[in-house]
Amino acid sequence: MRAQLLFFSAVMLCATPAFAISNDDVRAALEQRFKGDRTGACIAAGVIDDGTIATAYYCADPNSQRPYDEHTAFEIGSVTKTMTAALLAEFIARGEVALNDPIASLLPPGTSVPSFNGREITIAEIVTHTSGLPAVPANYRPPDMNNPYAAATERDLLDALAATRLTREPGSKWEYSNFAMIVLSYALARRSGKDYETLLRERLLVPLGMNETYVARRPSQVRLAQGHLPNAMPAVPWDFHPDMAGVGGVRATLPDLLRYLEGQLGMRESAITPALAQTQEQVASVDGHRMGMNWNLFTRNGHTRISHEGGTGGYSSFAGFDRTAKRAVVLLSDTALTASGGLGSLGSHLLDPSILVGAPHVVATADAKLIDALVGHYRLQGGLGIDLRHKGNALTTQADGQPEFEMGYDSAGDFYPLQFDALLRPKRKADGTYTFTLFQGGGAFEAERLGAPAPVAAKWTPTEAELKEYDGNYPLSPAIALRVFSTGAKLFVQGSSGGPREVASVDKDIFVAEGVGAEFDFERDANGKVIALTLKQGGQVFRGERH
């Protein structure tokens, strides 16, 4: 999960469409984001708009059309967590447990659960990612990284829980944790006396009419889409212990997930509907994250958007809705897109068209100066060393004890290994030097340079008169604009609803806001007049002409 918001998020205006969306509208949005995308991803999309449903299937590469239909299932990854939360809410409604109860109360007697200075982890902290449990157990080493949860046993889970030592009080910090949700999935299954899939089918899938959703027991009429890595190579489906699948093991068709969101909107009455509504209520707000029960909550202008993304080794997903607007969006992909930004921006755009959809990530050629600026030895969070080298026309990467791999480059400004799923995003600092963030396996790892960086040209220091040349408004879309203005020897960028942020010059016409990882490149016409701005941030590129 990504915690950092894009620089322009503060200027987004909540604008509910005044007309019902059509199949063509959905397809147009898919085409805008994915036409020619280097991943070759195929997307199944569905939008509920005040009772009307529009759907579309689209492939980035028209030459690799895949025969997907309404009976094609996709792994939904962490969207599964919202279903596990619904099961928990149903347990709460039955009076079997409460959110503020310790998670230990749901686990088998005698289970060793970590605490901090006597403060126990509550169930509420499990479903809001504030438990203090790490993303994955510290000592878990899957024998097959392509199917990382397949070999995990009950004994592995209980031993990992017993061995974990909390470093802070539960509830004090937000940290996305698959480990915590594995614990909850296991706890609910054990308490019910049924495996997770049976529990899910009886209490959620059957009541909502989701007859083509499953974990391991695939209905005969359903075909699982072949998953893919971002380089279009086939990926292995993920398998889970029968009691631990609540972390990310569900597979579903597009029509079934639309039924699920109809339930979330209150448009499909069933025995589970009250529990679905309870999962949407705010449980915690920590470190800028407003959380329901495994749902992320975002409110603007009186509209609360509720959403969750998912991803496995070969699939991506998005589920989101706005109860006030009676609108919901489902996106399912046969390609792992988490490292390159996932489906969140597209899903948010379909919920609220004033939000930028983003552009395809197409193969590009990296500037040799950029490659040279990145060359060096680094240490990633967690201690792994990694070397970046310039070989031929390409950047290569080699982690400690591993082979050297060549990297490709795309139009979003990201490097990516040609042989496995990861992404290296350069970060330009205010002094003109570079570092990077590595995205792999659902995690984001900041790199610290060891040793001196490559020499950079003398920093350009604009005069006050030169800074005035950038003053103006730069619309990025009909509803989103950036205002650029100078005050003395400083340049600021401001969204219409947020405060100004000072940016630092690193080169002629190039400025950075290092704290939010944003770069602003200004364009000039043949007469030297500033005419446009390009914002680069978070793997997205947006251009606005000066007004």
C-alpha positions in Angstrom: 0.0 0.0 0.0 1.1 3.5 -0.8 0.7 6.1 1.9 1.9 9.2 0.1 -0.6 11.3 -1.8 0.2 12.9 -5.1 1.1 16.6 -4.9 -2.0 17.6 -6.8 -4.4 15.6 -4.6 -5.3 18.7 -2.6 -6.8 20.4 -5.7 -9.1 17.6 -6.7 -12.8 18.6 -6.7 -15.5 16.1 -6.0 -17.7 16.2 -9.1 -20.4 13.6 -9.4 -21.3 13.1 -13.1 -24.7 14.4 -14.1 -25.3 11.6 -16.6 -25.2 7.8 -16.4 -22.0 6.2 -17.6 -22.0 4.0 -20.6 -20.0 1.0 -21.7 -18.2 3.2 -24.2 -17.3 5.7 -21.4 -15.7 2.9 -19.4 -13.8 1.6 -22.4 -12.5 5.1 -23.2 -11.1 5.5 -19.7 -9.4 2.1 -20.0 -7.9 3.1 -23.3 -6.7 6.4 -22.0 -4.8 4.8 -19.2 -3.6 1.6 -20.9 -3.4 1.9 -24.7 0.1 0.7 -25.6 1.1 0.3 -21.9 4.4 -1.7 -21.7 2.8 -4.3 -19.4 0.4 -5.5 -22.0 -2.2 -5.8 -19.2 -5.8 -6.7 -19.9 -8.5 -5.1 -17.7 -12.1 -6.0 -16.8 -14.0 -3.0 -15.6 -17.5 -2.4 -14.2 -19.2 0.8 -12.9 -22.4 1.0 -11.0 -24.0 4.4 -11.5 -27.3 4.9 -9.5 -28.5 1.4 -10.4 -27.1 1.4 -14.0 -24.2 -0.9 -14.7 -21.6 -0.3 -17.5 -18.8 -2.8 -18.2 -15.8 -3.1 -20.6 -12.9 -5.4 -21.3 -9.7 -3.9 -22.7 -6.2 -5.1 -23.5 -3.2 -2.7 -23.8 -1.7 -4.8 -26.6 -4.4 -5.3 -29.3 -2.3 -8.2 -30.7 -2.6 -10.2 -27.6 -6.4 -10.2 -27.0 -7.3 -12.7 -24.4 -10.8 -14.4 -24.4 -12.2 -13.0 -21.2 -15.9 -12.9 -20.5 -18.3 -12.7 -17.6 -17.2 -16.2 -16.4 -13.5 -15.3 -16.2 -12.2 -15.1 -12.7 -9.2 -13.0 -11.5 -7.3 -13.1 -8.2 -8.4 -10.1 -6.2 -5.6 -10.1 -3.7 -6.0 -7.7 -0.8 -9.6 -6.8 -1.7 -10.2 -10.1 0.0 -9.4 -8.3 3.3 -12.7 -6.3 3.0 -14.6 -9.6 2.8 -12.8 -10.9 5.8 -13.8 -7.7 7.6 -17.4 -8.4 6.6 -17.2 -11.8 8.2 -15.8 -10.2 11.4 -18.6 -7.7 11.4 -21.0 -10.6 11.2 -19.4 -12.2 14.2 -19.7 -8.9 16.0 -23.4 -8.6 15.1 -23.9 -12.1 16.6 -22.4 -10.9 19.9 -19.5 -13.3 19.6 -16.8 -10.6 19.8 -16.3 -6.9 19.9 -13.8 -4.6 18.0 -12.1 -3.6 21.2 -11.6 -7.1 22.4 -8.0 -8.4 22.3 -7.3 -10.5 19.2 -6.2 -13.2 21.6 -9.8 -13.7 22.5 -10.5 -15.0 19.0 -7.6 -17.3 18.8 -7.3 -20.8 20.3 -6.7 -20.9 24.0 -3.0 -20.8 24.8 -1.9 -19.0 21.6 1.0 -16.7 22.4 0.3 -13.2 21.1 2.7 -10.3 21.5 1.9 -7.2 23.5 3.7 -3.9 24.4 4.3 -3.0 28.0 1.2 -5.1 28.9 -0.9 -3.4 26.1 -2.6 -6.1 24.1 -3.5 -5.9 20.4 -7.2 -5.4 19.8 -9.2 -6.7 16.9 -9.9 -3.0 15.8 -6.1 -2.5 15.4 -5.9 -5.7 13.3 -8.4 -4.4 10.8 -7.0 -0.8 10.6 -3.3 -1.8 10.2 -2.3 -0.3 13.5 -1.6 -3.5 15.4 2.2 -3.1 15.3 2.6 -6.5 13.6 5.0 -6.2 10.7 4.0 -6.5 7.0 5.1 -10.2 7.1 6.7 -12.2 9.9 10.4 -11.3 10.3 11.5 -14.9 10.1 9.3 -16.1 7.3 11.3 -17.2 4.3 9.0 -18.7 1.6 10.6 -21.5 -0.4 9.0 -20.2 -3.6 8.8 -16.5 -4.0 6.5 -16.9 -7.0 3.9 -18.5 -4.7 4.9 -17.0 -1.3 2.1 -18.2 0.9 1.6 -21.7 -0.4 3.9 -23.4 2.1 2.8 -21.5 5.2 1.4 -23.8 7.8 -0.6 -23.3 11.0 2.5 -24.1 13.0 4.5 -21.4 11.0 1.9 -18.8 11.9 1.7 -19.6 15.6 5.5 -19.8 15.9 5.8 -16.4 14.1 3.2 -14.8 16.3 5.0 -16.1 19.4 8.4 -14.9 18.2 7.2 -11.4 17.3 8.2 -8.5 19.5 6.3 -5.3 19.2 8.4 -2.1 19.0 5.6 0.3 19.8 2.2 0.5 21.5 -0.6 -0.9 19.3 -2.7 1.8 17.7 0.1 4.4 17.7 1.3 4.0 14.1 -0.2 2.9 10.7 1.7 0.0 9.0 0.1 -2.2 6.4 0.2 -5.7 7.6 -0.6 -8.9 5.7 0.6 -10.8 8.8 -2.1 -9.2 10.9 -4.8 -10.2 8.4 -3.5 -13.8 8.2 -3.9 -13.9 12.0 -7.5 -12.7 11.7 -8.4 -15.1 8.9 -7.1 -18.0 10.9 -8.9 -16.8 14.0 -12.3 -16.5 12.3 -11.9 -19.9 10.7 -10.9 -21.6 13.9 -13.7 -19.9 15.8 -16.3 -21.0 13.3 -15.0 -24.5 13.0 -14.9 -24.2 9.2 -12.2 -23.4 6.7 -12.1 -19.8 5.4 -13.7 -20.6 2.0 -16.6 -22.5 3.5 -17.2 -19.7 6.1 -17.0 -17.0 3.3 -19.4 -19.0 1.0 -22.0 -19.5 3.7 -22.1 -16.1 5.2 -21.2 -13.7 2.4 -21.1 -15.3 -1.1 -24.4 -17.2 -1.0 -26.4 -14.3 0.5 -25.1 -11.9 -2.1 -25.5 -14.3 -5.0 -21.8 -14.4 -5.7 -21.8 -18.0 -7.1 -18.7 -17.6 -9.2 -16.4 -16.4 -6.4 -14.1 -19.0 -4.8 -10.7 -19.6 -3.1 -9.7 -23.1 -4.1 -13.0 -24.8 -5.1 -13.6 -23.4 -8.6 -17.1 -23.6 -10.0 -17.1 -25.7 -13.2 -18.3 -22.8 -15.4 -15.6 -20.4 -14.3 -12.2 -20.1 -15.9 -9.3 -18.4 -14.1 -7.5 -15.9 -16.2 -3.8 -16.5 -16.8 -1.9 -14.1 -14.6 1.2 -12.2 -15.9 4.2 -10.3 -14.6 4.6 -6.7 -15.8 6.9 -8.0 -18.6 4.0 -10.1 -20.0 5.5 -13.4 -18.9 3.1 -15.9 -17.2 2.8 -15.8 -13.5 1.9 -18.6 -11.0 -1.4 -18.3 -9.2 -1.1 -17.8 -5.4 -2.2 -20.6 -3.0 -3.0 -20.3 0.7 -3.6 -22.5 3.7 -7.3 -23.1 4.0 -7.6 -21.0 7.1 -5.4 -18.2 6.0 -6.9 -17.2 2.7 -8.6 -14.2 4.2 -5.5 -12.2 3.6 -5.7 -12.3 -0.2 -6.9 -15.7 -1.6 -10.2 -14.9 -3.2 -10.8 -15.3 -7.0 -13.8 -13.6 -8.5 -15.5 -12.7 -11.8 -16.4 -9.1 -12.7 -20.2 -9.7 -12.3 -19.7 -11.2 -8.8 -17.6 -8.3 -7.6 -20.3 -5.9 -8.9 -22.8 -7.8 -6.8 -20.5 -7.4 -3.8 -20.4 -3.6 -4.3 -24.1 -3.5 -4.8 -24.2 -4.9 -1.3 -21.8 -2.3 -0.1 -24.0 0.4 -1.6 -27.1 -1.0 0.1 -28.6 -1.9 -3.2 -28.6 -5.7 -2.7 -30.4 -6.7 0.5 -29.3 -9.8 2.3 -28.4 -11.2 5.7 -24.8 -9.8 5.3 -25.9 -6.3 4.3 -25.8 -4.8 7.8 -22.3 -6.2 8.4 -21.2 -4.7 5.1 -22.4 -1.3 6.3 -20.5 -1.6 9.6 -17.2 -2.2 7.8 -17.6 1.2 6.2 -17.7 3.1 9.5 -14.5 4.9 10.6 -12.7 2.9 13.2 -9.3 4.7 13.3 -7.4 7.7 11.9 -3.7 7.3 12.3 -0.8 8.9 10.4 -3.2 10.5 7.9 -4.9 7.1 7.2 -8.7 7.1 7.9 -9.7 3.5 8.1 -13.0 1.6 8.3 -12.7 -2.2 8.8 -10.0 -2.8 6.1 -11.5 0.0 3.9 -9.6 3.2 3.2 -11.8 6.3 3.6 -11.3 9.6 1.7 -13.7 12.5 2.1 -14.0 15.6 -0.1 -16.8 18.1 -0.3 -19.2 15.9 1.6 -18.5 12.7 -0.5 -16.7 9.8 1.2 -15.0 7.5 -1.2 -14.3 4.0 0.2 -11.8 1.8 -1.5 -9.2 -0.9 -1.5 -6.6 -2.1 -4.0 -5.3 -5.6 -4.4 -2.4 -7.4 -6.1 -0.8 -10.8 -6.2 2.1 -12.1 -8.3 0.2 -11.9 -11.5 -3.0 -10.0 -10.9 -4.3 -6.5 -9.8 -7.6 -5.3 -8.5 -9.5 -2.2 -7.3 -12.9 -2.0 -5.5 -14.3 1.4 -4.5 -17.6 3.2 -4.0 -19.3 6.4 -3.0 -22.6 5.7 -1.2 -23.7 9.4 -1.5 -23.3 9.3 -5.3 -24.6 5.7 -5.5 -21.6 4.9 -7.6 -19.1 2.0 -7.4 -16.2 0.7 -9.5 -14.6 -2.7 -9.9 -11.3 -3.2 -11.8 -9.7 -6.6 -12.4 -6.4 -7.1 -14.3 -4.5 -10.2 -15.4 -1.2 -8.5 -14.7 0.7 -7.5 -11.6 0.6 -3.7 -11.6 1.3 -2.9 -8.0 4.9 -1.9 -8.5 3.9 0.6 -11.3 1.2 2.3 -9.4 -1.7 -0.2 -9.4 -5.2 0.5 -10.5 -6.0 3.2 -7.9 -5.8 6.3 -10.1 -8.0 4.7 -12.8 -10.5 3.5 -10.2 -10.6 6.9 -8.5 -11.2 8.6 -11.9 -14.1 6.3 -12.7 -15.6 7.1 -9.3 -15.0 10.9 -9.8 -14.1 12.0 -13.3 -12.4 15.2 -12.0 -9.5 13.0 -10.8 -6.8 12.5 -13.4 -6.8 9.0 -14.9 -3.0 8.9 -15.8 -1.3 7.9 -19.0 0.1 4.6 -20.4 3.6 3.6 -19.3 5.3 3.0 -22.7 8.8 1.9 -23.4 11.2 4.8 -23.6 14.9 5.6 -23.7 16.6 6.9 -20.6 18.9 9.9 -20.8 22.5 8.8 -20.4 22.9 11.7 -17.9 20.1 10.2 -15.7 21.8 6.8 -15.8 25.2 8.3 -14.9 23.6 10.2 -12.0 22.1 7.0 -10.6 25.3 4.9 -10.8 26.6 3.9 -7.4 26.4 1.6 -4.4 23.3 1.8 -2.2 21.8 0.2 0.9 18.0 -0.5 0.9 15.8 -0.4 4.0 16.4 -3.7 5.6 20.1 -3.7 4.9 20.4 -5.2 1.4 23.2 -3.7 -0.7 22.6 -2.9 -4.3 24.8 -1.6 -7.1 23.6 0.4 -10.1 25.8 0.5 -13.2 25.8 2.0 -16.7 26.5 -0.7 -19.3 26.0 0.1 -22.9 22.9 2.2 -23.2 21.2 0.7 -20.2 21.1 0.8 -16.4 21.9 -2.5 -14.6 21.2 -3.5 -11.1 22.8 -6.1 -8.9 21.9 -6.9 -5.3 24.2 -8.6 -2.8 24.7 -12.2 -3.8 22.5 -12.0 -6.9 23.1 -11.8 -10.6 23.2 -8.6 -12.5 20.0 -7.6 -14.4 19.4 -5.1 -17.2 16.7 -2.5 -16.6 14.2 -1.1 -19.1 12.8 2.5 -18.9 9.4 3.9 -19.5 7.6 7.2 -20.1 6.7 7.6 -16.4 10.4 7.9 -15.7 10.7 4.5 -14.0 13.3 1.8 -14.6 12.1 -1.9 -14.5 14.0 -5.2 -14.6 13.4 -7.1 -17.9 13.4 -10.5 -16.1 11.3 -10.1 -13.0 8.6 -7.9 -11.3 10.1 -4.8 -9.7 10.4 -1.1 -10.3 13.1 1.4 -9.6 11.8 5.0 -9.3 14.5 7.7 -9.4 14.2 10.5 -6.8 15.8 13.8 -7.6 17.0 15.7 -4.5 17.1 19.5 -4.0 20.9 19.5 -4.5 20.5 17.9 -7.9 21.7 14.4 -6.9 19.6 11.2 -7.2 18.6 8.4 -5.0 15.7 5.9 -5.7 12.8 3.9 -4.3 12.6 0.2 -5.1 9.2 -1.4 -5.4 9.0 -5.1 -5.2 6.8 -7.8 -3.6 4.2 -5.2 -2.5 6.8 -3.2 -0.5 8.5 0.2 -1.1 12.2 0.3 -0.1 14.0 3.6 0.1 17.7 3.6 -1.0 20.5 5.3 0.8 23.6 6.1 -1.3 26.9 4.8 0.1 29.8 6.9 -1.0 29.9 10.1 -3.0 27.4 10.6 -5.8 28.4 11.4 -9.3 29.4 15.0 -9.7 26.6 17.3 -10.8 26.8 20.6 -12.7 26.9 23.7 -10.6 23.4 24.4 -9.3 21.4 26.9 -11.3 20.4 29.9 -9.1 17.7 31.9 -10.8 17.3 35.6 -10.2 14.1 37.1 -8.9 13.3 38.3 -12.4 13.9 34.8 -13.8 11.6 33.3 -11.3 8.8 35.7 -12.3 8.9 34.1 -15.8 7.2 31.0 -14.3 4.3 32.8 -12.6 0.9 31.6 -13.9 -1.8 29.0 -13.6 -1.3 25.5 -15.2 -4.4 23.4 -15.5 -3.7 19.7 -15.5 -7.3 18.9 -16.3 -10.6 20.8 -16.4 -11.0 20.4 -12.6 -7.3 20.4 -11.5 -4.8 23.2 -11.7 -1.5 24.3 -10.2 -0.7 27.9 -9.4 3.0 28.9 -9.7 4.2 32.1 -8.2 7.4 33.7 -6.9 8.1 35.7 -3.8 11.5 37.3 -3.7 14.1 34.6 -4.4 11.7 31.7 -3.8 9.3 29.8 -6.1 6.1 28.2 -4.9 3.6 25.7 -6.3 0.0 25.7 -4.9 -3.1 23.7 -5.6 -6.5 25.5 -5.4 -7.3 23.8 -2.0 -3.9 23.4 -0.5 -1.2 25.6 0.9 1.8 26.7 -1.2 4.9 24.5 -1.3 8.4 25.9 -2.0 10.3 24.2 -4.8 14.0 24.2 -5.3 15.8 24.8 -8.6 18.1 21.9 -9.7 18.7 23.0 -13.3 17.4 25.5 -15.8 13.6 25.2 -15.9 13.6 22.2 -13.5 12.4 22.4 -9.9 11.8 19.8 -7.2 9.7 19.4 -4.1 11.9 16.9 -2.4 9.6 16.2 0.5 6.8 14.8 -1.7 9.0 13.4 -4.5 7.7 15.8 -7.1 9.6 17.3 -10.1 8.3 20.3 -12.1 9.8 20.7 -15.6 8.9 23.9 -17.4 8.7 24.3 -21.2 9.6 27.3 -23.3 8.6 28.3 -26.9 11.0 29.3 -29.6 11.1 32.9 -28.2 12.0 31.6 -24.7 8.6 32.2 -23.1 7.5 29.7 -20.5 4.4 28.0 -22.0 3.8 24.7 -20.0 4.6 22.7 -16.9 5.1 18.9 -16.6 4.6 17.3 -13.2 6.4 14.1 -12.5 5.4 12.2 -9.3 4.7 8.8 -8.1 5.1 7.1 -11.5 2.7 9.6 -13.2 3.3 12.4 -15.6 0.9 15.3 -16.1 1.3 18.3 -18.4 -0.5 21.6 -18.1 -0.2 24.6 -20.4 0.3 28.0 -18.9 -2.7 30.3 -18.6 
